[in-house]
């Protein structure tokens, strides 16, 4: 929210073109946070690979399902605001919610398998965590690349003559 406020500040003597680039800077920091999160998720999944976890309670399935519904609603609202305003930082926040939706879906699948098949299927949980980690890494990398291109004033590809 601070970045949105800052981006709306008018041009001044030090910033003659305004402050709108702060949104790309914030989006790049969010992207770096996502990349770090993806690495941590993958690392934890690999470190706990041989650990047996206790069987989950049935209500964890309901909680994961509610997370999917709520975060998808937040994503849809945030992405519409981002498109209406052209805000990169709101778009970054929206995609963070979409990643939460995906993570909750993978958790939901892992819980379903573990609840139905038993704790000896614990590897499903670790595989799900690795998948979530890879998706977070991809989303963070894509967002970082997009922010970097905007900060560097990338233009469209020149057309070839003829």
N, C-alpha and C positions, 0 to 999 in steps of 0.2 A: 504494500500500500504506500509505503514511503517513496518507492521508486516512481509510482504513478504520480504522486504529488510533485516530486522533484522534476519529472519529465514535463509537466505542465507549466513550469516556471518560464516566464518570458526571457527572451534573449537579453543579455547584459553586455558590458564592455569586455568581459573576459570570455564570454560564450556568445559570440555574435549570431550563431545559428540556432541558439536555444539549447535545451537540455535533454532533448528526446533520446539521445544515445544511451542515457542511463538505463533505459529499459532493456537494451541489448546486453549491457554489462550485467544487470541483475539476472537476465535469462542465462547468460553464460555461467554465472555462479550457481544457479539452480542446476544447470546441466552438470557442472563439476560435482555438485553434491549427489546427483543421481548416479554418476559414474562411480563415485566412491561407495555409494550404497550398493550398487550392483556387485562391485568387487567384494564387499563385506558379506553380502548374502551368499555368493558363490563360495567364498572361503569358509564360512560357517557350515555350509552344506557339506563340503568336502571333509572338514575336520570332524564332523559328527556322523560321518557315513556309517561307522560300525556300532554306533550307540543305539540301543533299543530305547524307545520312548514309551511311556505308559499309554495305554489305549485312551483315545480322546473321549470326552463326554459327548452325548448326543446334542446338547445345546450349543456346542462349538460349531456344529454344522449350521444351525439357525443363525448364529452370530455372523458367520462367514457369508451366508446368503443375504442378510441385512446389509452387510458392508458392500456387497455387489450392487444392490439396488440404490442405496444412498449415494455411493460414490459415482455411479453412472449418472444419476440425476445431477449431482454437482458438476460432473464433467460437461454434460450437455449445456447446462446453464453457463458455465465459465467459458466454454468454447464459443458460444453465441456472443457473449460480451466481448471476447477477444476479437472476433471477426468484425463486430460492429465498431469497435474502437481502434482496431489495428494494433492493439497492445501485445508486444512480445512477452512481457512478464506475466500478463494474465493468461496468455496462451501456454506458457511454461507451467504455470500453476494448474491449468486445465489438464494438460497431459500428465502431470503428476497424479491427478485424480484418476485418469484412465489407467495408469499403471497400477494404482490401488485396486481398480476393478479387476484387471487381469490377475494380479496377485491373489485377490480374494477368490477368483474363479479356480485358480490352480490349487489353492488351499482347500477349496470346496471339493474338488476332485480327489485330492489326497486324503481328505477326511472321509469321503464316501468309500474309497477303497479300503482304508484302514478300519473303518467301522464295520464294513461288510466282510472283509477277508481276515481281519485280525492284525495284531501288532507285528507278526512275523513279516508282514509286507511293508515294514518301515522304510525300505529303500524308495518306495513311491514318494514319500515325503521329501527325501533328499533330492530325488530327480526333479520333483516339482520346484524345489528351492533353486536348483541349478537353472531350470528354465526361466524362472522369474528373474534371477540374477542376470541372465543373458539378455532378456528383454529390457530390463532396466538399463543395462550397459548400452544397448542399441539406441534406446530412446534418449539417453543422456548424450551419447555421441552425436546423434542426429541434431539434437537441440543445440549442442555446443557448436557444431559445424555451421548451422544456420545463423546463430548469433555472431560467430566469427566473420562470416561473409557479410553480414549487415554492418558490422563495425569497420570492415575494410572497404566499404562502399563498392562491393562487387556489382558490376553492371551485367546486362544480358550479353550473351555471346554475339560478336559481330557477325553480320551476314556475309557470306562469301559472294564475291562479284560474279555476275553472269547468271 
